[in-house]
Amino acid sequence: MKMKLELVPLPVSDVERAIDFYANKLGFTKDVDVQPAEGVRVVQLTPEGSGCSVGFGTGLDVYRGEPGSIRGLHLVVEDIDATRDELVRAGVDVGEVHDFGGGVRGASFSDPDGNTFELQEMAWRTGPQY
């Protein structure tokens, strides 16, 4: 059985603020922004090169939940120092890089609602297959 994780719903308090953060600060591509029915909005953004997107919006059960309650989503990067520097220049408050051993390094940040992310670099994961 083959399965792919392609969307992670995030609870946010302000859809426009979330779009600004994910698109303009993190550089995610806004793939979807539709209002298919009164009171319903569906937004989906994808990090460059990723097969998995984040989604948020209004009017659907999947978007209900406490804003900021998602913890530890990992964004795997090839060069954590360069990525961290770029995000800091874009205005994202990224923590210092930590070495977790075994060639794994990480740095954390959160979106405006407090949903948390970990930048993760794994030295052995390089090339187009990753």
C-alpha positions as CSV (number, residue, x, y, z in Angstrom):
1,M,0.0,0.0,0.0
2,K,1.5,3.3,-1.1
3,M,0.5,6.6,0.7
4,K,1.7,10.1,0.5
5,L,1.3,12.8,3.1
6,E,0.4,15.9,1.0
7,L,-1.4,18.3,3.3
8,V,-1.1,19.4,6.9
9,P,-4.0,21.5,8.2
10,L,-3.0,24.3,10.6
11,P,-5.3,26.2,12.9
12,V,-4.8,29.9,12.5
13,S,-6.6,32.9,13.9
14,D,-6.1,35.2,10.9
15,V,-6.0,33.8,7.4
16,E,-4.6,37.0,5.8
17,R,-1.8,37.2,8.4
18,A,-1.0,33.5,7.9
19,I,-0.9,33.9,4.1
20,D,1.5,36.8,4.5
21,F,3.8,34.8,6.8
22,Y,3.9,31.6,4.8
23,A,4.1,33.3,1.3
24,N,6.1,36.4,2.0
25,K,8.4,35.4,4.9
26,L,8.8,31.7,4.3
27,G,8.6,31.8,0.6
28,F,6.0,29.1,0.2
29,T,4.0,29.1,-3.0
30,K,0.3,29.9,-2.7
31,D,-1.3,27.1,-4.6
32,V,-5.0,27.5,-3.6
33,D,-7.0,30.4,-2.2
34,V,-10.7,29.8,-2.9
35,Q,-14.1,30.5,-1.3
36,P,-16.3,27.6,-2.6
37,A,-19.3,28.5,-0.4
38,E,-20.5,31.3,1.9
39,G,-18.2,31.4,5.0
40,V,-15.8,28.8,3.6
41,R,-12.2,29.6,2.6
42,V,-9.5,27.1,1.6
43,V,-5.9,28.2,1.4
44,Q,-3.0,25.9,0.6
45,L,0.7,26.8,0.4
46,T,3.7,24.6,-0.5
47,P,7.4,25.0,0.3
48,E,9.6,24.9,-2.8
49,G,10.4,21.4,-3.8
50,S,8.1,19.8,-1.2
51,G,5.4,17.2,-1.9
52,C,3.6,18.3,1.3
53,S,1.7,21.6,1.8
54,V,0.1,23.4,4.7
55,G,-3.5,24.4,4.6
56,F,-5.7,26.7,6.6
57,G,-8.9,28.6,6.2
58,T,-12.4,29.1,7.6
59,G,-15.7,27.3,7.7
60,L,-14.5,23.7,7.7
61,D,-14.0,21.3,10.6
62,V,-10.5,20.4,9.4
63,Y,-9.4,24.0,10.2
64,R,-11.0,24.1,13.7
65,G,-8.7,23.8,16.6
66,E,-6.7,26.0,18.9
67,P,-4.5,28.4,16.8
68,G,-0.9,27.6,17.7
69,S,-1.5,24.0,18.8
70,I,0.5,22.3,16.1
71,R,4.0,21.4,17.3
72,G,7.3,20.4,15.6
73,L,6.6,20.3,11.9
74,H,10.0,19.6,10.3
75,L,11.2,21.5,7.2
76,V,14.2,19.6,5.9
77,V,16.9,21.9,4.4
78,E,20.2,21.3,2.7
79,D,22.0,24.2,4.3
80,I,20.6,25.2,7.7
81,D,22.9,28.1,8.1
82,A,22.0,29.7,4.8
83,T,18.3,29.0,5.3
84,R,18.3,30.4,8.8
85,D,20.1,33.6,7.6
86,E,17.5,34.0,4.8
87,L,14.6,33.6,7.1
88,V,16.0,36.0,9.7
89,R,16.5,38.6,6.9
90,A,12.8,38.1,6.0
91,G,11.8,38.9,9.6
92,V,11.3,35.4,11.0
93,D,12.5,34.9,14.5
94,V,14.5,31.7,14.1
95,G,16.4,30.2,17.1
96,E,20.0,29.4,17.1
97,V,21.2,26.3,15.2
98,H,21.7,23.3,17.5
99,D,23.8,20.1,16.7
100,F,21.8,17.1,17.8
101,G,24.6,14.7,16.8
102,G,24.8,12.1,14.1
103,G,25.0,14.8,11.4
104,V,21.6,16.3,12.4
105,R,21.3,20.0,13.1
106,G,18.2,22.0,13.8
107,A,16.7,25.5,14.5
108,S,13.2,26.3,15.5
109,F,10.7,29.0,14.8
110,S,6.9,29.6,15.0
111,D,4.3,31.1,12.9
112,P,2.3,34.2,14.1
113,D,-0.1,31.9,16.0
114,G,2.5,29.8,17.7
115,N,2.4,26.7,15.5
116,T,6.1,25.5,15.7
117,F,8.5,24.4,13.1
118,E,12.0,22.9,13.1
119,L,14.4,23.5,10.3
120,Q,16.4,20.2,10.1
121,E,19.6,19.5,8.2
122,M,20.8,16.0,7.9
123,A,24.3,16.0,6.4
124,W,23.9,12.7,4.5
125,R,20.6,13.8,2.8
126,T,21.8,15.6,-0.3
127,G,21.0,15.6,-4.0
128,P,17.8,15.7,-6.0
129,Q,16.3,12.6,-4.4
130,Y,15.8,14.6,-1.2
